[in-house]
Protein backbone atom coordinates (compact mmCIF):
# COMPACT_ATOMS: atom_id res chain seq x y z
CA UNK A 1 0.00 0.00 0.00
CA UNK A 2 2.85 2.37 0.81
CA UNK A 3 4.12 2.53 -2.78
CA UNK A 4 0.67 3.16 -4.23
CA UNK A 5 -0.05 5.73 -1.55
CA UNK A 6 3.21 7.52 -2.42
CA UNK A 7 2.10 7.73 -6.06
CA UNK A 8 -1.25 9.24 -5.09
CA UNK A 9 0.41 11.72 -2.74
CA UNK A 10 2.97 12.71 -5.37
CA UNK A 11 0.08 13.61 -7.67
CA UNK A 12 -0.75 16.38 -5.19
CA UNK A 13 2.64 17.95 -6.02
CA UNK A 14 3.43 18.68 -2.39
CA UNK A 15 6.33 17.57 -0.27
CA UNK A 16 6.35 17.56 3.48
CA UNK A 17 9.28 17.10 5.82
CA UNK A 18 7.27 14.78 8.06
CA UNK A 19 3.86 13.25 8.46
CA UNK A 20 2.61 13.07 12.05
CA UNK A 21 -0.45 11.26 13.37
CA UNK A 22 -1.64 12.18 16.86
CA UNK A 23 -4.30 10.28 18.77
CA UNK A 24 -6.48 12.13 21.27
CA UNK A 25 -9.04 10.24 23.35
CA UNK A 26 -12.12 12.25 24.30
CA UNK A 27 -11.28 11.77 27.99
CA UNK A 28 -7.90 13.48 27.56
CA UNK A 29 -9.47 16.47 25.84
CA UNK A 30 -12.21 16.92 28.43
CA UNK A 31 -9.92 16.50 31.44
CA UNK A 32 -6.87 18.49 30.35
CA UNK A 33 -7.01 22.20 29.53
CA UNK A 34 -3.85 21.82 27.45
CA UNK A 35 -6.05 20.31 24.73
CA UNK A 36 -8.78 22.96 24.94
CA UNK A 37 -8.43 23.83 21.25
CA UNK A 38 -9.73 20.37 20.39
CA UNK A 39 -12.93 20.67 22.47
CA UNK A 40 -14.80 22.17 19.54
CA UNK A 41 -14.44 18.90 17.66
CA UNK A 42 -15.98 16.72 20.39
CA UNK A 43 -19.47 17.35 19.01
CA UNK A 44 -18.40 15.43 15.89
CA UNK A 45 -17.96 12.23 17.92
CA UNK A 46 -20.94 9.89 18.29
CA UNK A 47 -21.80 6.22 18.45
CA UNK A 48 -22.07 6.06 14.66
CA UNK A 49 -18.90 8.20 14.23
CA UNK A 50 -16.48 7.32 17.05
CA UNK A 51 -13.55 8.94 15.21
CA UNK A 52 -12.89 12.42 13.89
CA UNK A 53 -9.95 13.28 11.64
CA UNK A 54 -8.44 16.74 11.16
CA UNK A 55 -5.43 17.27 8.90
CA UNK A 56 -3.33 20.40 8.54
CA UNK A 57 0.17 21.78 8.20
CA UNK A 58 2.09 22.70 11.35
CA UNK A 59 5.48 24.24 11.98
CA UNK A 60 6.06 25.18 8.36
CA UNK A 61 6.23 21.92 6.47
CA UNK A 62 4.94 19.13 8.72
CA UNK A 63 1.68 17.46 7.73
CA UNK A 64 -0.28 16.43 10.82
CA UNK A 65 -3.46 14.43 11.23
CA UNK A 66 -5.23 14.56 14.58
CA UNK A 67 -7.49 11.65 15.36
CA UNK A 68 -10.01 12.26 18.12
CA UNK A 69 -11.80 9.14 19.31
CA UNK A 70 -14.15 7.82 21.95
CA UNK A 71 -13.18 4.31 22.92
CA UNK A 72 -16.63 3.72 24.46
CA UNK A 73 -18.12 3.57 20.97
CA UNK A 74 -15.55 1.17 19.51
CA UNK A 75 -17.25 -2.14 20.42
CA UNK A 76 -20.20 -1.30 18.17
CA UNK A 77 -17.87 -0.04 15.47
CA UNK A 78 -16.00 -3.37 15.41
CA UNK A 79 -18.91 -5.74 16.09
CA UNK A 80 -19.14 -7.16 12.56
CA UNK A 81 -17.58 -10.52 11.86
CA UNK A 82 -15.61 -9.17 8.93
CA UNK A 83 -13.35 -6.13 8.94
CA UNK A 84 -15.86 -3.37 8.13
CA UNK A 85 -14.77 -1.32 11.17
CA UNK A 86 -11.12 -1.15 10.27
CA UNK A 87 -11.90 -0.64 6.59
CA UNK A 88 -14.10 2.29 7.56
CA UNK A 89 -11.31 3.77 9.70
CA UNK A 90 -8.87 3.56 6.79
CA UNK A 91 -11.44 5.06 4.41
CA UNK A 92 -12.08 7.95 6.79
CA UNK A 93 -8.37 8.54 7.30
CA UNK A 94 -7.47 8.47 3.61
CA UNK A 95 -10.52 10.55 2.63
CA UNK A 96 -9.55 13.21 5.15
CA UNK A 97 -5.93 13.24 3.99
CA UNK A 98 -6.73 13.26 0.27
CA UNK A 99 -9.38 15.92 0.74
CA UNK A 100 -6.91 18.16 2.58
CA UNK A 101 -4.38 17.67 -0.22
CA UNK A 102 -7.10 18.50 -2.80
CA UNK A 103 -6.51 15.26 -4.70
CA UNK A 104 -9.07 15.05 -7.47
CA UNK A 105 -11.55 12.17 -7.44
CA UNK A 106 -10.15 11.00 -4.14
CA UNK A 107 -13.22 8.90 -3.30
CA UNK A 108 -12.44 6.36 -6.01
CA UNK A 109 -8.74 6.30 -5.08
CA UNK A 110 -9.61 5.67 -1.43
CA UNK A 111 -11.98 2.85 -2.30
CA UNK A 112 -9.46 1.30 -4.65
CA UNK A 113 -6.65 1.36 -2.05
CA UNK A 114 -8.85 -0.11 0.68
CA UNK A 115 -10.27 -2.81 -1.59
CA UNK A 116 -6.82 -3.83 -2.78
CA UNK A 117 -4.95 -3.80 0.52
CA UNK A 118 -7.59 -4.62 3.11
CA UNK A 119 -9.44 -7.71 1.90
CA UNK A 120 -12.90 -7.89 3.41
CA UNK A 121 -12.29 -11.33 4.84
CA UNK A 122 -9.12 -10.55 6.80
CA UNK A 123 -9.91 -9.04 10.19
CA UNK A 124 -7.02 -7.20 11.85
CA UNK A 125 -8.54 -5.87 15.08
CA UNK A 126 -10.48 -7.80 17.69
CA UNK A 127 -12.46 -6.28 20.55
CA UNK A 128 -11.91 -8.35 23.69
C-alpha positions in Angstrom: 0.0 0.0 0.0 2.9 2.4 0.8 4.1 2.5 -2.8 0.7 3.2 -4.2 -0.1 5.7 -1.5 3.2 7.5 -2.4 2.1 7.7 -6.1 -1.3 9.2 -5.1 0.4 11.7 -2.7 3.0 12.7 -5.4 0.1 13.6 -7.7 -0.8 16.4 -5.2 2.6 17.9 -6.0 3.4 18.7 -2.4 6.3 17.6 -0.3 6.4 17.6 3.5 9.3 17.1 5.8 7.3 14.8 8.1 3.9 13.2 8.5 2.6 13.1 12.0 -0.5 11.3 13.4 -1.6 12.2 16.9 -4.3 10.3 18.8 -6.5 12.1 21.3 -9.0 10.2 23.3 -12.1 12.2 24.3 -11.3 11.8 28.0 -7.9 13.5 27.6 -9.5 16.5 25.8 -12.2 16.9 28.4 -9.9 16.5 31.4 -6.9 18.5 30.4 -7.0 22.2 29.5 -3.9 21.8 27.4 -6.1 20.3 24.7 -8.8 23.0 24.9 -8.4 23.8 21.3 -9.7 20.4 20.4 -12.9 20.7 22.5 -14.8 22.2 19.5 -14.4 18.9 17.7 -16.0 16.7 20.4 -19.5 17.4 19.0 -18.4 15.4 15.9 -18.0 12.2 17.9 -20.9 9.9 18.3 -21.8 6.2 18.4 -22.1 6.1 14.7 -18.9 8.2 14.2 -16.5 7.3 17.0 -13.6 8.9 15.2 -12.9 12.4 13.9 -9.9 13.3 11.6 -8.4 16.7 11.2 -5.4 17.3 8.9 -3.3 20.4 8.5 0.2 21.8 8.2 2.1 22.7 11.3 5.5 24.2 12.0 6.1 25.2 8.4 6.2 21.9 6.5 4.9 19.1 8.7 1.7 17.5 7.7 -0.3 16.4 10.8 -3.5 14.4 11.2 -5.2 14.6 14.6 -7.5 11.6 15.4 -10.0 12.3 18.1 -11.8 9.1 19.3 -14.2 7.8 21.9 -13.2 4.3 22.9 -16.6 3.7 24.5 -18.1 3.6 21.0 -15.6 1.2 19.5 -17.3 -2.1 20.4 -20.2 -1.3 18.2 -17.9 0.0 15.5 -16.0 -3.4 15.4 -18.9 -5.7 16.1 -19.1 -7.2 12.6 -17.6 -10.5 11.9 -15.6 -9.2 8.9 -13.4 -6.1 8.9 -15.9 -3.4 8.1 -14.8 -1.3 11.2 -11.1 -1.2 10.3 -11.9 -0.6 6.6 -14.1 2.3 7.6 -11.3 3.8 9.7 -8.9 3.6 6.8 -11.4 5.1 4.4 -12.1 8.0 6.8 -8.4 8.5 7.3 -7.5 8.5 3.6 -10.5 10.6 2.6 -9.6 13.2 5.2 -5.9 13.2 4.0 -6.7 13.3 0.3 -9.4 15.9 0.7 -6.9 18.2 2.6 -4.4 17.7 -0.2 -7.1 18.5 -2.8 -6.5 15.3 -4.7 -9.1 15.1 -7.5 -11.6 12.2 -7.4 -10.2 11.0 -4.1 -13.2 8.9 -3.3 -12.4 6.4 -6.0 -8.7 6.3 -5.1 -9.6 5.7 -1.4 -12.0 2.8 -2.3 -9.5 1.3 -4.7 -6.7 1.4 -2.1 -8.9 -0.1 0.7 -10.3 -2.8 -1.6 -6.8 -3.8 -2.8 -4.9 -3.8 0.5 -7.6 -4.6 3.1 -9.4 -7.7 1.9 -12.9 -7.9 3.4 -12.3 -11.3 4.8 -9.1 -10.5 6.8 -9.9 -9.0 10.2 -7.0 -7.2 11.8 -8.5 -5.9 15.1 -10.5 -7.8 17.7 -12.5 -6.3 20.6 -11.9 -8.4 23.7 
